[in-house]
Amino acid sequence: MIKGIHRKNSRPQGKLRQKGVLTTFTGVLILLMLTLMMVFAVRVGVFEQKSSANEMRQKLAFHAAESGIQHAKYFLMRNSVFIASDTVDLLPDGTDGWLAAGALRWSKCSDVNLSAGRGGHPCYGDSDSTRRAGSYFYSFGGSTELPVDTDVVLPGATDQVTVQALLCVLDIDFDATPPFQGCTTDSSVADGSYFMLTLLARGGADCVSGVCGAESLIAEPLTNFGAIGGGRGPAVPLVTKSTFPPSGTAEIVPNPNGGGLGVPMSVWVNQISSCPGGTPVDPSSGSWATCEAHEWYEENATPDGVVCSSNCSCTKQESISYTHGSDNILGIDLVADDQFPCDLFAFFFGIPRADYEAVKSLAQVITDCTTLGVNSFGIYWATGDECRINSNTTVGSPGAPVLLISAAKLTKFNGGAVVHGLLFVTDVEEPTAEFQSNGTNTVYGAAIIDGLLGSYTGTFQIVYNETNVQNAAGQGALGAVAGGWSDFHSAWQ
């Protein structure tokens, strides 16, 4: 009998049993590491998502605040004539200036207890305590917020914006250095021609029951500026670059100090043959009658309402310059200038005529001048075939004159038309643009004919009125103060 050979395993049984433990430990470790990596990745992803969501909400809040600022600008621009005026019945319809006692649009910061130094009141929005003391804050109907409709401004139901405003009526002394003397609430010091507004906007996003997930607070100072000559206006009643027609009579009341103290100036005309679109004007070819204001009104002082109350005119005996029959007297008030500015648009607006759209953007653009009336105010840009002011129509008023820029092909006044402010007829859009006057029509202010002074019948009267000229020229838009934009703390810190 053959016995089987028994082979004994030389490796210990314990080690054989431990072989799977290492593999299991390694696998668990790898799974643990993968789990930790997944947890970390999820946390990073969640963090990034939250950061992205917060950033998005912050952007929405910022855009909400910016939208509020822009809509507030539009509201204020449409009411620019009222902002810093304290005149009662500023418009013929009885509308008062916002600083008038009955308007109740602005309240003095000096009447508010601001001893805390900081807080939620809008007057704290001006960090300069001296300037703050001379400022106003917008307050109307029990609210300090400008009427910006959130539903119109913002498309989202959970976004919101409020805008508040400060008003600084600037005390300007052009002979001082610097001209800005501070803010004032004294109307005897500053008449409101120059002012600065500070808009304070609070935009919110993801808002529920007044609590917002993100908030953006921005402040932007704005100041008013004039479209013409920095707001100072022309110092002469009639400026024309084209030939004066002899078919009618121009009756002009001069600026009594237009040529210097006590030196009257009625007309400034072109004497340069190379002016594009214009021809040298021969004053002797026209029919002129110019006389001082007291002679024209037949009163010692300009009436309160500016408008002539009777048959005002310049008689031969009272005239400075005139053409009556064979008599042709050209006085010192008619200036034919061989240094005349060919580009009247650039001369008065400070912008080359090729860039006229910059001025047009400041105005209300109209295609029908018959829509203008006694309660019209501000800047209007007339475009198209015709700008016609109908018979016995008054445009503007002494308290709120207009700057009517007509770029229409034909600008036509019919008998009895009255304009308070500045008339600027230009050929920037229509090369053959001209002005016609039929019957007796009157501009209380000044007229600039940067086109063809076409034929007219009757008497075209221009009565220089410095207040109307300066108020019309001072109108323009609200421009941002360079370097003034900032954000702020909710408690105005």
Salt bridges, closest charged atoms under 4 A:
GLU55 OE2 - LYS59 NZ 3.74
ASP126 OD2 - ARG131 NE 2.89
ASP128 OD2 - ARG131 NH1 3.80
ASP206 OD2 - ARG57 NH1 3.86
GLU220 OE2 - LYS73 NZ 3.33
GLU295 OE2 - HIS294 NE2 3.39
ASP327 OD2 - LYS316 NZ 2.41
GLU386 OE1 - ARG388 NH1 2.57
ASP427 OD2 - LYS241 NZ 3.51
ASP427 OD1 - ARG353 NH2 2.40
GLU429 OE2 - LYS360 NZ 2.88
ASP450 OD1 - LYS241 NZ 3.07
ASP450 OD2 - ARG353 NH1 3.42
